[in-house]
Amino acid sequence: MRKIKAVILCASAMSSSMMVEALRKVAGGKEIDLDVSCSASLRYRTFDFGGIDIVLIAPQVKGQMKAIQKFAAEKGYPDLPFMLIPMREYGLAKGEAVLDMMLEMLDNSKEE
């Protein structure tokens, strides 16, 4: 069973809870042990990126993505994958589509 630890950074960590549940539901059916949580993006300076496999960025905070990536790199995580969740998939909580994108990004980042 593949293990993945992910975090969704969003505006207030409220709407992302629906995406968290959708991802968990789909992951079990694909034999993936997914540890996913959500956090407000404004708290990224206090967030521990250690052990995280991928950071998902909610569409409403995409403008903060570069700053968060830079901060993570400065804290020793320059190769940590960041993925912007597409607006449609986020709004409709399309867990399967987002999980597939996550897996593709993780697989591609390991090949590099």
Gaussian input, Z-matrix of N, CA and C with variables (Angstrom, degrees):
# hf/3-21g

backbone

0 1
 N
 C     1     B1
 C     2     B2     1     A1
 N     3     B3     2     A2     1     D1
 C     4     B4     3     A3     2     D2
 C     5     B5     4     A4     3     D3
 N     6     B6     5     A5     4     D4
 C     7     B7     6     A6     5     D5
 C     8     B8     7     A7     6     D6
 N     9     B9     8     A8     7     D7
 C    10    B10     9     A9     8     D8
 C    11    B11    10    A10     9     D9
 N    12    B12    11    A11    10    D10
 C    13    B13    12    A12    11    D11
 C    14    B14    13    A13    12    D12
 N    15    B15    14    A14    13    D13
 C    16    B16    15    A15    14    D14
 C    17    B17    16    A16    15    D15
 N    18    B18    17    A17    16    D16
 C    19    B19    18    A18    17    D17
 C    20    B20    19    A19    18    D18
 N    21    B21    20    A20    19    D19
 C    22    B22    21    A21    20    D20
 C    23    B23    22    A22    21    D21
 N    24    B24    23    A23    22    D22
 C    25    B25    24    A24    23    D23
 C    26    B26    25    A25    24    D24
 N    27    B27    26    A26    25    D25
 C    28    B28    27    A27    26    D26
 C    29    B29    28    A28    27    D27
 N    30    B30    29    A29    28    D28
 C    31    B31    30    A30    29    D29
 C    32    B32    31    A31    30    D30
 N    33    B33    32    A32    31    D31
 C    34    B34    33    A33    32    D32
 C    35    B35    34    A34    33    D33
 N    36    B36    35    A35    34    D34
 C    37    B37    36    A36    35    D35
 C    38    B38    37    A37    36    D36
 N    39    B39    38    A38    37    D37
 C    40    B40    39    A39    38    D38
 C    41    B41    40    A40    39    D39
 N    42    B42    41    A41    40    D40
 C    43    B43    42    A42    41    D41
 C    44    B44    43    A43    42    D42
 N    45    B45    44    A44    43    D43
 C    46    B46    45    A45    44    D44
 C    47    B47    46    A46    45    D45
 N    48    B48    47    A47    46    D46
 C    49    B49    48    A48    47    D47
 C    50    B50    49    A49    48    D48
 N    51    B51    50    A50    49    D49
 C    52    B52    51    A51    50    D50
 C    53    B53    52    A52    51    D51
 N    54    B54    53    A53    52    D52
 C    55    B55    54    A54    53    D53
 C    56    B56    55    A55    54    D54
 N    57    B57    56    A56    55    D55
 C    58    B58    57    A57    56    D56
 C    59    B59    58    A58    57    D57
 N    60    B60    59    A59    58    D58
 C    61    B61    60    A60    59    D59
 C    62    B62    61    A61    60    D60
 N    63    B63    62    A62    61    D61
 C    64    B64    63    A63    62    D62
 C    65    B65    64    A64    63    D63
 N    66    B66    65    A65    64    D64
 C    67    B67    66    A66    65    D65
 C    68    B68    67    A67    66    D66
 N    69    B69    68    A68    67    D67
 C    70    B70    69    A69    68    D68
 C    71    B71    70    A70    69    D69
 N    72    B72    71    A71    70    D70
 C    73    B73    72    A72    71    D71
 C    74    B74    73    A73    72    D72
 N    75    B75    74    A74    73    D73
 C    76    B76    75    A75    74    D74
 C    77    B77    76    A76    75    D75
 N    78    B78    77    A77    76    D76
 C    79    B79    78    A78    77    D77
 C    80    B80    79    A79    78    D78
 N    81    B81    80    A80    79    D79
 C    82    B82    81    A81    80    D80
 C    83    B83    82    A82    81    D81
 N    84    B84    83    A83    82    D82
 C    85    B85    84    A84    83    D83
 C    86    B86    85    A85    84    D84
 N    87    B87    86    A86    85    D85
 C    88    B88    87    A87    86    D86
 C    89    B89    88    A88    87    D87
 N    90    B90    89    A89    88    D88
 C    91    B91    90    A90    89    D89
 C    92    B92    91    A91    90    D90
 N    93    B93    92    A92    91    D91
 C    94    B94    93    A93    92    D92
 C    95    B95    94    A94    93    D93
 N    96    B96    95    A95    94    D94
 C    97    B97    96    A96    95    D95
 C    98    B98    97    A97    96    D96
 N    99    B99    98    A98    97    D97
 C   100   B100    99    A99    98    D98
 C   101   B101   100   A100    99    D99
 N   102   B102   101   A101   100   D100
 C   103   B103   102   A102   101   D101
 C   104   B104   103   A103   102   D102
 N   105   B105   104   A104   103   D103
 C   106   B106   105   A105   104   D104
 C   107   B107   106   A106   105   D105
 N   108   B108   107   A107   106   D106
 C   109   B109   108   A108   107   D107
 C   110   B110   109   A109   108   D108
 N   111   B111   110   A110   109   D109
 C   112   B112   111   A111   110   D110
 C   113   B113   112   A112   111   D111
 N   114   B114   113   A113   112   D112
 C   115   B115   114   A114   113   D113
 C   116   B116   115   A115   114   D114
 N   117   B117   116   A116   115   D115
 C   118   B118   117   A117   116   D116
 C   119   B119   118   A118   117   D117
 N   120   B120   119   A119   118   D118
 C   121   B121   120   A120   119   D119
 C   122   B122   121   A121   120   D120
 N   123   B123   122   A122   121   D121
 C   124   B124   123   A123   122   D122
 C   125   B125   124   A124   123   D123
 N   126   B126   125   A125   124   D124
 C   127   B127   126   A126   125   D125
 C   128   B128   127   A127   126   D126
 N   129   B129   128   A128   127   D127
 C   130   B130   129   A129   128   D128
 C   131   B131   130   A130   129   D129
 N   132   B132   131   A131   130   D130
 C   133   B133   132   A132   131   D131
 C   134   B134   133   A133   132   D132
 N   135   B135   134   A134   133   D133
 C   136   B136   135   A135   134   D134
 C   137   B137   136   A136   135   D135
 N   138   B138   137   A137   136   D136
 C   139   B139   138   A138   137   D137
 C   140   B140   139   A139   138   D138
 N   141   B141   140   A140   139   D139
 C   142   B142   141   A141   140   D140
 C   143   B143   142   A142   141   D141
 N   144   B144   143   A143   142   D142
 C   145   B145   144   A144   143   D143
 C   146   B146   145   A145   144   D144
 N   147   B147   146   A146   145   D145
 C   148   B148   147   A147   146   D146
 C   149   B149   148   A148   147   D147
 N   150   B150   149   A149   148   D148
 C   151   B151   150   A150   149   D149
 C   152   B152   151   A151   150   D150
 N   153   B153   152   A152   151   D151
 C   154   B154   153   A153   152   D152
 C   155   B155   154   A154   153   D153
 N   156   B156   155   A155   154   D154
 C   157   B157   156   A156   155   D155
 C   158   B158   157   A157   156   D156
 N   159   B159   158   A158   157   D157
 C   160   B160   159   A159   158   D158
 C   161   B161   160   A160   159   D159
 N   162   B162   161   A161   160   D160
 C   163   B163   162   A162   161   D161
 C   164   B164   163   A163   162   D162
 N   165   B165   164   A164   163   D163
 C   166   B166   165   A165   164   D164
 C   167   B167   166   A166   165   D165
 N   168   B168   167   A167   166   D166
 C   169   B169   168   A168   167   D167
 C   170   B170   169   A169   168   D168
 N   171   B171   170   A170   169   D169
 C   172   B172   171   A171   170   D170
 C   173   B173   172   A172   171   D171
 N   174   B174   173   A173   172   D172
 C   175   B175   174   A174   173   D173
 C   176   B176   175   A175   174   D174
 N   177   B177   176   A176   175   D175
 C   178   B178   177   A177   176   D176
 C   179   B179   178   A178   177   D177
 N   180   B180   179   A179   178   D178
 C   181   B181   180   A180   179   D179
 C   182   B182   181   A181   180   D180
 N   183   B183   182   A182   181   D181
 C   184   B184   183   A183   182   D182
 C   185   B185   184   A184   183   D183
 N   186   B186   185   A185   184   D184
 C   187   B187   186   A186   185   D185
 C   188   B188   187   A187   186   D186
 N   189   B189   188   A188   187   D187
 C   190   B190   189   A189   188   D188
 C   191   B191   190   A190   189   D189
 N   192   B192   191   A191   190   D190
 C   193   B193   192   A192   191   D191
 C   194   B194   193   A193   192   D192
 N   195   B195   194   A194   193   D193
 C   196   B196   195   A195   194   D194
 C   197   B197   196   A196   195   D195
 N   198   B198   197   A197   196   D196
 C   199   B199   198   A198   197   D197
 C   200   B200   199   A199   198   D198
 N   201   B201   200   A200   199   D199
 C   202   B202   201   A201   200   D200
 C   203   B203   202   A202   201   D201
 N   204   B204   203   A203   202   D202
 C   205   B205   204   A204   203   D203
 C   206   B206   205   A205   204   D204
 N   207   B207   206   A206   205   D205
 C   208   B208   207   A207   206   D206
 C   209   B209   208   A208   207   D207
 N   210   B210   209   A209   208   D208
 C   211   B211   210   A210   209   D209
 C   212   B212   211   A211   210   D210
 N   213   B213   212   A212   211   D211
 C   214   B214   213   A213   212   D212
 C   215   B215   214   A214   213   D213
 N   216   B216   215   A215   214   D214
 C   217   B217   216   A216   215   D215
 C   218   B218   217   A217   216   D216
 N   219   B219   218   A218   217   D217
 C   220   B220   219   A219   218   D218
 C   221   B221   220   A220   219   D219
 N   222   B222   221   A221   220   D220
 C   223   B223   222   A222   221   D221
 C   224   B224   223   A223   222   D222
 N   225   B225   224   A224   223   D223
 C   226   B226   225   A225   224   D224
 C   227   B227   226   A226   225   D225
 N   228   B228   227   A227   226   D226
 C   229   B229   228   A228   227   D227
 C   230   B230   229   A229   228   D228
 N   231   B231   230   A230   229   D229
 C   232   B232   231   A231   230   D230
 C   233   B233   232   A232   231   D231
 N   234   B234   233   A233   232   D232
 C   235   B235   234   A234   233   D233
 C   236   B236   235   A235   234   D234
 N   237   B237   236   A236   235   D235
 C   238   B238   237   A237   236   D236
 C   239   B239   238   A238   237   D237
 N   240   B240   239   A239   238   D238
 C   241   B241   240   A240   239   D239
 C   242   B242   241   A241   240   D240
 N   243   B243   242   A242   241   D241
 C   244   B244   243   A243   242   D242
 C   245   B245   244   A244   243   D243
 N   246   B246   245   A245   244   D244
 C   247   B247   246   A246   245   D245
 C   248   B248   247   A247   246   D246
 N   249   B249   248   A248   247   D247
 C   250   B250   249   A249   248   D248
 C   251   B251   250   A250   249   D249
 N   252   B252   251   A251   250   D250
 C   253   B253   252   A252   251   D251
 C   254   B254   253   A253   252   D252
 N   255   B255   254   A254   253   D253
 C   256   B256   255   A255   254   D254
 C   257   B257   256   A256   255   D255
 N   258   B258   257   A257   256   D256
 C   259   B259   258   A258   257   D257
 C   260   B260   259   A259   258   D258
 N   261   B261   260   A260   259   D259
 C   262   B262   261   A261   260   D260
 C   263   B263   262   A262   261   D261
 N   264   B264   263   A263   262   D262
 C   265   B265   264   A264   263   D263
 C   266   B266   265   A265   264   D264
 N   267   B267   266   A266   265   D265
 C   268   B268   267   A267   266   D266
 C   269   B269   268   A268   267   D267
 N   270   B270   269   A269   268   D268
 C   271   B271   270   A270   269   D269
 C   272   B272   271   A271   270   D270
 N   273   B273   272   A272   271   D271
 C   274   B274   273   A273   272   D272
 C   275   B275   274   A274   273   D273
 N   276   B276   275   A275   274   D274
 C   277   B277   276   A276   275   D275
 C   278   B278   277   A277   276   D276
 N   279   B279   278   A278   277   D277
 C   280   B280   279   A279   278   D278
 C   281   B281   280   A280   279   D279
 N   282   B282   281   A281   280   D280
 C   283   B283   282   A282   281   D281
 C   284   B284   283   A283   282   D282
 N   285   B285   284   A284   283   D283
 C   286   B286   285   A285   284   D284
 C   287   B287   286   A286   285   D285
 N   288   B288   287   A287   286   D286
 C   289   B289   288   A288   287   D287
 C   290   B290   289   A289   288   D288
 N   291   B291   290   A290   289   D289
 C   292   B292   291   A291   290   D290
 C   293   B293   292   A292   291   D291
 N   294   B294   293   A293   292   D292
 C   295   B295   294   A294   293   D293
 C   296   B296   295   A295   294   D294
 N   297   B297   296   A296   295   D295
 C   298   B298   297   A297   296   D296
 C   299   B299   298   A298   297   D297
 N   300   B300   299   A299   298   D298
 C   301   B301   300   A300   299   D299
 C   302   B302   301   A301   300   D300
 N   303   B303   302   A302   301   D301
 C   304   B304   303   A303   302   D302
 C   305   B305   304   A304   303   D303
 N   306   B306   305   A305   304   D304
 C   307   B307   306   A306   305   D305
 C   308   B308   307   A307   306   D306
 N   309   B309   308   A308   307   D307
 C   310   B310   309   A309   308   D308
 C   311   B311   310   A310   309   D309
 N   312   B312   311   A311   310   D310
 C   313   B313   312   A312   311   D311
 C   314   B314   313   A313   312   D312
 N   315   B315   314   A314   313   D313
 C   316   B316   315   A315   314   D314
 C   317   B317   316   A316   315   D315
 N   318   B318   317   A317   316   D316
 C   319   B319   318   A318   317   D317
 C   320   B320   319   A319   318   D318
 N   321   B321   320   A320   319   D319
 C   322   B322   321   A321   320   D320
 C   323   B323   322   A322   321   D321
 N   324   B324   323   A323   322   D322
 C   325   B325   324   A324   323   D323
 C   326   B326   325   A325   324   D324
 N   327   B327   326   A326   325   D325
 C   328   B328   327   A327   326   D326
 C   329   B329   328   A328   327   D327
 N   330   B330   329   A329   328   D328
 C   331   B331   330   A330   329   D329
 C   332   B332   331   A331   330   D330
 N   333   B333   332   A332   331   D331
 C   334   B334   333   A333   332   D332
 C   335   B335   334   A334   333   D333

   B1=1.4563
   B2=1.5339
   B3=1.2972
   B4=1.4680
   B5=1.5233
   B6=1.3297
   B7=1.4623
   B8=1.5208
   B9=1.3254
   B10=1.4643
   B11=1.5254
   B12=1.3260
   B13=1.4639
   B14=1.5269
   B15=1.3303
   B16=1.4626
   B17=1.5206
   B18=1.3168
   B19=1.4581
   B20=1.5278
   B21=1.3213
   B22=1.4613
   B23=1.5235
   B24=1.3164
   B25=1.4599
   B26=1.5215
   B27=1.3285
   B28=1.4641
   B29=1.5249
   B30=1.3160
   B31=1.4655
   B32=1.5263
   B33=1.3266
   B34=1.4679
   B35=1.5190
   B36=1.3274
   B37=1.4677
   B38=1.5272
   B39=1.3224
   B40=1.4632
   B41=1.5254
   B42=1.3217
   B43=1.4658
   B44=1.5206
   B45=1.2977
   B46=1.4651
   B47=1.5184
   B48=1.3213
   B49=1.4615
   B50=1.5245
   B51=1.3350
   B52=1.4705
   B53=1.5228
   B54=1.3232
   B55=1.4617
   B56=1.5248
   B57=1.3202
   B58=1.4661
   B59=1.5239
   B60=1.3219
   B61=1.4676
   B62=1.5225
   B63=1.3288
   B64=1.4666
   B65=1.5251
   B66=1.3264
   B67=1.4649
   B68=1.5196
   B69=1.3175
   B70=1.4688
   B71=1.5233
   B72=1.3165
   B73=1.4663
   B74=1.5279
   B75=1.3111
   B76=1.4650
   B77=1.5270
   B78=1.3171
   B79=1.4686
   B80=1.5215
   B81=1.3115
   B82=1.4611
   B83=1.5122
   B84=1.3153
   B85=1.4591
   B86=1.5165
   B87=1.3217
   B88=1.4689
   B89=1.5325
   B90=1.3230
   B91=1.4629
   B92=1.5319
   B93=1.3175
   B94=1.4624
   B95=1.5230
   B96=1.3160
   B97=1.4591
   B98=1.5278
   B99=1.3244
   B100=1.4621
   B101=1.5220
   B102=1.3115
   B103=1.4605
   B104=1.5259
   B105=1.3295
   B106=1.4620
   B107=1.5230
   B108=1.3150
   B109=1.4580
   B110=1.5246
   B111=1.3220
   B112=1.4618
   B113=1.5264
   B114=1.3129
   B115=1.4595
   B116=1.5256
   B117=1.3040
   B118=1.4632
   B119=1.5244
   B120=1.3112
   B121=1.4679
   B122=1.5244
   B123=1.3114
   B124=1.4657
   B125=1.5268
   B126=1.3278
   B127=1.4655
   B128=1.5235
   B129=1.3144
   B130=1.4640
   B131=1.5225
   B132=1.3168
   B133=1.4752
   B134=1.5308
   B135=1.3216
   B136=1.4628
   B137=1.5235
   B138=1.3268
   B139=1.4632
   B140=1.5247
   B141=1.3238
   B142=1.4605
   B143=1.5286
   B144=1.3249
   B145=1.4600
   B146=1.5299
   B147=1.3152
   B148=1.4608
   B149=1.5215
   B150=1.3147
   B151=1.4562
   B152=1.5150
   B153=1.3247
   B154=1.4661
   B155=1.5281
   B156=1.3304
   B157=1.4647
   B158=1.5210
   B159=1.3425
   B160=1.4619
   B161=1.5289
   B162=1.3220
   B163=1.4665
   B164=1.5220
   B165=1.3246
   B166=1.4621
   B167=1.5256
   B168=1.3075
   B169=1.4633
   B170=1.5290
   B171=1.3343
   B172=1.4604
   B173=1.5252
   B174=1.3355
   B175=1.4676
   B176=1.5250
   B177=1.3160
   B178=1.4642
   B179=1.5257
   B180=1.3383
   B181=1.4702
   B182=1.5289
   B183=1.3268
   B184=1.4667
   B185=1.5287
   B186=1.3141
   B187=1.4575
   B188=1.5254
   B189=1.3164
   B190=1.4637
   B191=1.5313
   B192=1.3071
   B193=1.4634
   B194=1.5261
   B195=1.3139
   B196=1.4754
   B197=1.5302
   B198=1.3232
   B199=1.4682
   B200=1.5267
   B201=1.3273
   B202=1.4644
   B203=1.5253
   B204=1.3384
   B205=1.4711
   B206=1.5296
   B207=1.3160
   B208=1.4660
   B209=1.5250
   B210=1.3216
   B211=1.4585
   B212=1.5292
   B213=1.3365
   B214=1.4716
   B215=1.5265
   B216=1.3232
   B217=1.4723
   B218=1.5277
   B219=1.3244
   B220=1.4673
   B221=1.5238
   B222=1.3249
   B223=1.4648
   B224=1.5306
   B225=1.3461
   B226=1.4579
   B227=1.5121
   B228=1.3186
   B229=1.4664
   B230=1.5307
   B231=1.3351
   B232=1.4687
   B233=1.5282
   B234=1.3284
   B235=1.4643
   B236=1.5264
   B237=1.3179
   B238=1.4575
   B239=1.5248
   B240=1.3438
   B241=1.4691
   B242=1.5344
   B243=1.3188
   B244=1.4590
   B245=1.5198
   B246=1.3254
   B247=1.4590
   B248=1.5236
   B249=1.3125
   B250=1.4591
   B251=1.5249
   B252=1.3190
   B253=1.4667
   B254=1.5289
   B255=1.3303
   B256=1.4668
   B257=1.5372
   B258=1.3169
   B259=1.4653
   B260=1.5329
   B261=1.3080
   B262=1.4724
   B263=1.5262
   B264=1.3185
   B265=1.4552
   B266=1.5286
   B267=1.3153
   B268=1.4649
   B269=1.5296
   B270=1.3182
   B271=1.4589
   B272=1.5127
   B273=1.3319
   B274=1.4623
   B275=1.5266
   B276=1.3161
   B277=1.4737
   B278=1.5273
   B279=1.3357
   B280=1.4682
   B281=1.5318
   B282=1.3187
   B283=1.4513
   B284=1.5140
   B285=1.3231
   B286=1.4666
   B287=1.5231
   B288=1.3168
   B289=1.4655
   B290=1.5279
   B291=1.3264
   B292=1.4655
   B293=1.5211
   B294=1.3312
   B295=1.4648
   B296=1.5223
   B297=1.3196
   B298=1.4706
   B299=1.5307
   B300=1.3375
   B301=1.4690
   B302=1.5282
   B303=1.3309
   B304=1.4660
   B305=1.5226
   B306=1.3283
   B307=1.4638
   B308=1.5194
   B309=1.3290
   B310=1.4656
   B311=1.5303
   B312=1.3260
   B313=1.4631
   B314=1.5303
   B315=1.3185
   B316=1.4651
   B317=1.5239
   B318=1.3299
   B319=1.4670
   B320=1.5196
   B321=1.3290
   B322=1.4703
   B323=1.5222
   B324=1.3338
   B325=1.4669
   B326=1.5245
   B327=1.3255
   B328=1.4666
   B329=1.5215
   B330=1.3434
   B331=1.4668
   B332=1.5204
   B333=1.3249
   B334=1.4730
   B335=1.4978
   A1=108.39
   A2=115.37
   A3=121.45
   A4=109.71
   A5=116.50
   A6=121.48
   A7=109.53
   A8=115.53
   A9=121.42
   A10=108.29
   A11=115.31
   A12=120.64
   A13=107.35
   A14=115.25
   A15=120.90
   A16=110.34
   A17=114.93
   A18=120.72
   A19=107.79
   A20=114.93
   A21=121.21
   A22=106.89
   A23=116.48
   A24=121.12
   A25=107.97
   A26=115.90
   A27=120.38
   A28=109.07
   A29=116.61
   A30=120.39
   A31=112.33
   A32=117.34
   A33=118.53
   A34=113.19
   A35=117.25
   A36=122.94
   A37=112.35
   A38=116.81
   A39=119.65
   A40=110.61
   A41=117.26
   A42=119.45
   A43=111.31
   A44=117.02
   A45=120.19
   A46=112.58
   A47=117.13
   A48=118.96
   A49=110.92
   A50=117.60
   A51=120.48
   A52=110.49
   A53=116.78
   A54=120.48
   A55=110.49
   A56=117.15
   A57=121.09
   A58=109.59
   A59=117.05
   A60=120.92
   A61=111.47
   A62=117.36
   A63=120.94
   A64=110.76
   A65=117.18
   A66=121.19
   A67=111.25
   A68=117.44
   A69=121.16
   A70=111.18
   A71=115.72
   A72=121.08
   A73=110.71
   A74=116.93
   A75=121.79
   A76=111.56
   A77=116.90
   A78=121.18
   A79=111.70
   A80=117.24
   A81=120.72
   A82=112.39
   A83=116.82
   A84=121.51
   A85=113.52
   A86=116.94
   A87=121.31
   A88=111.31
   A89=115.81
   A90=121.89
   A91=112.08
   A92=114.48
   A93=121.52
   A94=107.72
   A95=115.65
   A96=121.46
   A97=106.35
   A98=115.62
   A99=121.45
   A100=110.50
   A101=115.49
   A102=122.57
   A103=105.50
   A104=116.11
   A105=120.47
   A106=109.50
   A107=115.43
   A108=121.19
   A109=108.12
   A110=115.85
   A111=118.82
   A112=109.18
   A113=113.87
   A114=121.18
   A115=108.57
   A116=115.77
   A117=120.07
   A118=109.33
   A119=116.40
   A120=120.82
   A121=112.55
   A122=117.95
   A123=120.34
   A124=112.16
   A125=116.79
   A126=121.19
   A127=112.57
   A128=117.90
   A129=119.43
   A130=113.05
   A131=118.11
   A132=120.01
   A133=112.68
   A134=116.94
   A135=120.60
   A136=111.64
   A137=116.92
   A138=121.46
   A139=110.43
   A140=116.52
   A141=121.89
   A142=108.24
   A143=116.69
   A144=121.51
   A145=112.21
   A146=117.68
   A147=121.36
   A148=111.48
   A149=116.15
   A150=121.15
   A151=114.79
   A152=117.52
   A153=121.25
   A154=108.64
   A155=116.01
   A156=120.85
   A157=112.42
   A158=116.25
   A159=120.53
   A160=109.56
   A161=115.44
   A162=122.25
   A163=107.27
   A164=115.46
   A165=121.29
   A166=108.22
   A167=115.77
   A168=121.44
   A169=108.65
   A170=115.52
   A171=120.56
   A172=109.20
   A173=117.28
   A174=119.79
   A175=114.65
   A176=118.11
   A177=119.48
   A178=113.17
   A179=117.56
   A180=120.15
   A181=111.78
   A182=116.40
   A183=119.31
   A184=112.31
   A185=117.88
   A186=121.38
   A187=113.44
   A188=117.32
   A189=122.01
   A190=112.68
   A191=116.86
   A192=120.94
   A193=113.23
   A194=118.04
   A195=120.69
   A196=111.60
   A197=117.04
   A198=120.54
   A199=110.83
   A200=116.47
   A201=120.26
   A202=110.18
   A203=116.59
   A204=120.30
   A205=110.59
   A206=116.56
   A207=120.98
   A208=110.42
   A209=116.49
   A210=120.88
   A211=110.77
   A212=116.73
   A213=120.63
   A214=110.43
   A215=116.92
   A216=120.94
   A217=110.52
   A218=116.39
   A219=120.81
   A220=112.15
   A221=116.62
   A222=121.58
   A223=112.22
   A224=116.34
   A225=119.67
   A226=115.74
   A227=117.53
   A228=121.44
   A229=110.97
   A230=117.81
   A231=120.30
   A232=113.85
   A233=117.31
   A234=120.54
   A235=113.05
   A236=117.48
   A237=121.08
   A238=109.40
   A239=117.49
   A240=119.19
   A241=112.06
   A242=115.29
   A243=123.41
   A244=107.59
   A245=116.49
   A246=120.34
   A247=109.52
   A248=116.08
   A249=121.26
   A250=107.88
   A251=116.72
   A252=120.52
   A253=107.57
   A254=118.09
   A255=119.77
   A256=111.63
   A257=115.85
   A258=122.36
   A259=112.55
   A260=117.20
   A261=120.63
   A262=111.46
   A263=116.34
   A264=120.52
   A265=111.08
   A266=116.04
   A267=120.58
   A268=110.32
   A269=116.37
   A270=121.18
   A271=113.82
   A272=116.37
   A273=120.92
   A274=112.03
   A275=117.13
   A276=123.50
   A277=110.93
   A278=114.98
   A279=120.94
   A280=109.30
   A281=114.92
   A282=121.57
   A283=114.37
   A284=116.83
   A285=119.28
   A286=111.65
   A287=117.13
   A288=120.49
   A289=110.94
   A290=116.97
   A291=120.64
   A292=110.27
   A293=117.63
   A294=120.33
   A295=110.70
   A296=117.27
   A297=120.35
   A298=111.03
   A299=117.20
   A300=120.62
   A301=110.70
   A302=116.08
   A303=120.50
   A304=110.79
   A305=115.99
   A306=120.46
   A307=111.06
   A308=116.13
   A309=119.93
   A310=110.73
   A311=116.74
   A312=119.74
   A313=110.78
   A314=117.19
   A315=120.48
   A316=111.15
   A317=116.56
   A318=120.16
   A319=110.95
   A320=116.85
   A321=120.80
   A322=111.67
   A323=117.45
   A324=119.70
   A325=111.14
   A326=117.78
   A327=120.90
   A328=111.73
   A329=115.86
   A330=120.53
   A331=111.66
   A332=117.43
   A333=121.32
   A334=112.59
   D1=129.64
   D2=-179.99
   D3=-78.23
   D4=135.58
   D5=178.35
   D6=-108.85
   D7=133.29
   D8=178.77
   D9=-136.54
   D10=133.54
   D11=173.94
   D12=-114.31
   D13=123.34
   D14=-176.15
   D15=-134.31
   D16=157.81
   D17=173.47
   D18=-135.29
   D19=140.68
   D20=174.37
   D21=-103.90
   D22=123.14
   D23=174.90
   D24=-100.68
   D25=124.96
   D26=-178.21
   D27=-139.70
   D28=-170.01
   D29=-174.84
   D30=-67.28
   D31=-50.96
   D32=-176.72
   D33=-135.54
   D34=7.85
   D35=179.67
   D36=64.79
   D37=27.39
   D38=177.39
   D39=-104.04
   D40=-56.12
   D41=-178.95
   D42=-66.52
   D43=-26.94
   D44=-179.22
   D45=-69.73
   D46=-18.56
   D47=179.06
   D48=-61.92
   D49=-31.11
   D50=176.22
   D51=-67.08
   D52=-39.99
   D53=178.16
   D54=-67.71
   D55=-39.13
   D56=177.47
   D57=-57.21
   D58=-48.60
   D59=-179.53
   D60=-64.07
   D61=-41.32
   D62=179.16
   D63=-63.12
   D64=-41.63
   D65=179.05
   D66=-65.53
   D67=-43.80
   D68=179.40
   D69=-61.05
   D70=-42.51
   D71=-178.52
   D72=-61.65
   D73=-45.81
   D74=-177.74
   D75=-72.03
   D76=-38.59
   D77=-175.94
   D78=-60.47
   D79=-40.55
   D80=179.88
   D81=-59.13
   D82=-38.13
   D83=179.04
   D84=-72.32
   D85=-16.67
   D86=179.58
   D87=-105.41
   D88=13.98
   D89=-179.31
   D90=55.07
   D91=46.84
   D92=176.46
   D93=-119.29
   D94=126.27
   D95=175.38
   D96=-86.73
   D97=96.17
   D98=-174.57
   D99=-103.36
   D100=117.45
   D101=173.69
   D102=-102.60
   D103=102.21
   D104=-176.20
   D105=-127.38
   D106=138.96
   D107=178.30
   D108=-139.58
   D109=174.56
   D110=176.79
   D111=-131.40
   D112=153.73
   D113=-178.16
   D114=-149.33
   D115=151.83
   D116=176.34
   D117=-68.41
   D118=132.67
   D119=-176.28
   D120=-62.79
   D121=-28.48
   D122=-179.31
   D123=-66.63
   D124=-14.42
   D125=179.32
   D126=-93.53
   D127=10.82
   D128=-173.27
   D129=-60.29
   D130=-27.70
   D131=-179.48
   D132=-70.06
   D133=-16.87
   D134=177.61
   D135=-107.06
   D136=1.22
   D137=-176.31
   D138=-82.07
   D139=138.88
   D140=176.98
   D141=-92.45
   D142=109.26
   D143=-179.14
   D144=-82.10
   D145=-3.43
   D146=179.79
   D147=-62.38
   D148=133.10
   D149=178.42
   D150=82.46
   D151=-6.47
   D152=179.40
   D153=-80.30
   D154=133.01
   D155=177.99
   D156=-88.53
   D157=-32.07
   D158=-178.06
   D159=-156.66
   D160=143.43
   D161=176.73
   D162=-109.91
   D163=125.30
   D164=177.57
   D165=-102.29
   D166=132.09
   D167=-178.77
   D168=-108.14
   D169=123.33
   D170=177.57
   D171=-69.49
   D172=147.89
   D173=-174.77
   D174=-59.69
   D175=-30.03
   D176=-176.95
   D177=-72.70
   D178=-10.57
   D179=178.60
   D180=-121.20
   D181=22.17
   D182=-177.35
   D183=-60.28
   D184=-25.64
   D185=178.67
   D186=-66.89
   D187=-17.24
   D188=179.19
   D189=-94.07
   D190=-6.75
   D191=-171.85
   D192=-56.70
   D193=-47.66
   D194=-178.01
   D195=-62.28
   D196=-40.91
   D197=179.13
   D198=-64.91
   D199=-39.43
   D200=179.83
   D201=-68.84
   D202=-41.89
   D203=177.11
   D204=-60.68
   D205=-43.61
   D206=-179.98
   D207=-62.59
   D208=-43.78
   D209=179.13
   D210=-61.48
   D211=-46.21
   D212=179.56
   D213=-60.46
   D214=-41.79
   D215=179.01
   D216=-62.80
   D217=-42.43
   D218=179.23
   D219=-65.56
   D220=-26.71
   D221=179.33
   D222=-87.86
   D223=3.86
   D224=175.69
   D225=104.22
   D226=14.15
   D227=-179.76
   D228=-123.52
   D229=59.05
   D230=-175.96
   D231=-69.34
   D232=-21.86
   D233=-177.28
   D234=-102.35
   D235=7.82
   D236=179.81
   D237=-65.93
   D238=122.67
   D239=-179.67
   D240=-71.15
   D241=137.29
   D242=174.57
   D243=-118.84
   D244=134.63
   D245=-179.85
   D246=-130.71
   D247=126.33
   D248=174.00
   D249=-81.09
   D250=122.90
   D251=177.90
   D252=-76.00
   D253=125.64
   D254=178.47
   D255=-60.35
   D256=143.72
   D257=-176.11
   D258=-52.69
   D259=-47.57
   D260=-177.18
   D261=-61.56
   D262=-48.82
   D263=-178.23
   D264=-64.90
   D265=-36.76
   D266=178.80
   D267=-67.65
   D268=-50.56
   D269=-177.10
   D270=-61.96
   D271=-34.33
   D272=-179.82
   D273=-95.93
   D274=4.50
   D275=-179.46
   D276=50.06
   D277=51.63
   D278=-179.76
   D279=-82.95
   D280=82.46
   D281=-176.08
   D282=-58.47
   D283=-41.71
   D284=-177.62
   D285=-64.81
   D286=-44.22
   D287=179.83
   D288=-63.38
   D289=-43.16
   D290=-179.26
   D291=-67.89
   D292=-40.84
   D293=177.87
   D294=-62.19
   D295=-42.67
   D296=178.33
   D297=-61.10
   D298=-40.76
   D299=177.76
   D300=-65.42
   D301=-40.01
   D302=177.83
   D303=-60.71
   D304=-47.93
   D305=-178.38
   D306=-61.43
   D307=-42.05
   D308=178.76
   D309=-62.83
   D310=-43.99
   D311=179.89
   D312=-64.92
   D313=-42.85
   D314=179.46
   D315=-63.78
   D316=-42.40
   D317=178.88
   D318=-64.17
   D319=-41.53
   D320=179.40
   D321=-67.68
   D322=-35.81
   D323=-178.88
   D324=-70.95
   D325=-27.05
   D326=178.08
   D327=-76.58
   D328=-26.48
   D329=-179.80
   D330=-73.93
   D331=-25.24
   D332=-174.84
   D333=-75.82

